[in-house]
Amino acid sequence: MAALAEMSLETASCLPRKGQVVLTNIETNNRCAYTNTCTNCYLNLVQSGTVTLPEDTIFEATTRLIKHGAEINHLVLSGKEPFESPELLMRIAHQYHSTPFGRRPASFGALSASVSGINHWLPRMPSTPLSWLAVSVDVDGSGLRAGDPFRVLNAAMKGRDAGGTEAVAVNTTFQESTLEAVAFVGESLRGKSIDQWTTSPLMLPVDGRMTSTATYSTTCRMIELASRLVDVASRVVVETELPFIRRMIGEDRWGKLDLHVWRIEVQLESGVWLFARSPAPGFFLRIRHDGALLSKEDFVNINLKIGSYGMYTDPTDIDLSMDQLRQEREMGGTHARLSTHERISGRRAA
C-alpha cells in the first residue's frame, strides 16, 4: 500500500454534495494475511504499536463520523484488512445505509487485499453495498504482494457483479525498476471493466517520513506508459506530487487550479488523470487502529505515538476533530491545533 494512495472513486452514484470535502480513513484492525510478505507496506512500516481498539469502540467512532456526513466526502475502511473484521465491516455498512442520504458521507469505500474475505463477504452486501472497493495489483520487485495478483481482482469483480460494491478500483505502485512490469499489469486489465486504475509511486521511509521513490523523469515515463493504456479503465490515474504537476501543466493552467481542496485532479490531453494531495489543511482525518487521530501531515510520518488531533477516548473526540478540521479550512491553516492536554481538559470541563 502506497502512502499517497487514497483510491477514492467518485462514481455517478456518489458525487459529493456542497460542503462534503473531508476524506476520512478508519483502520478497523491491525491484521493482514500478507503482513510478512509486504515488506514495503506503509502499514507495516509505521511504528504504531500492537494495541488495537475493541471493535465496539471502532464502531462507536465510525458511527459518530457518519453523523458528520454533511462534511465528509469519503468514509474509507482502510485496513489494515477490513475483511479480517467482517462483522465490524457489516455493522458499519448497515449503519451507513441506515443514515438518510442527505446526512451521510457521499461514499463508503474499502481497501482490501483479501481474496478469501472478498469472495466470502462481498456478495453478501447487496442490500448495504460499498460505493467502491479498491484492491492492489502489484508486481515483483515492489516489496508488496505479487505472485498471482489477479486473484484478488477477480474476487472483487465477482463481488461487484453480485451487487456488493458499485465500483472496483485497482492500485499498482511503480518505481523506476518496475515501470515495464506495471505497464504489463495495465495491458492485462483490458476488457475487465475496471472503474479506475491508479499507479502510485512506491513510498519508503526516509528520515522518519514516507517519501516517494519516483523522480520527475520516472513519473513522466509512467505518464507516457499510462497514456497508451487509457482504455483499460473508465479512469486511468497517475498519482504524483504537486510540484511535478505544476511543472507538467505550466504556469497558465496552474494559476487556475483550486489548491484549497483535499486532492488536486488534472486531466491531461492524453486522457490520463494526475492526482496529488493538496497542501491545504483541514481535509483529512484518519483513525489509527490504536486510537490515534491523524492529520494529513501525520500520515506521512512514522514512529508517531499520538496524532495531531489526539487520541480517541469517546465520541466527543470525533466532534472536536471535525471542528478542528473546519477551523483549519476556514483559516487556511493558520489556526494552531490544540494540544492533546487542552483537548482532553476542554472536553472534561464541558
Summary of the structure (lengths in Angstrom):
residues: 350
radius of gyration: 19.1
end to end distance: 39.9
largest distance: 59.6
contacts: 1192
relative contact order: 0.14
helix: 37%
strand: 22%
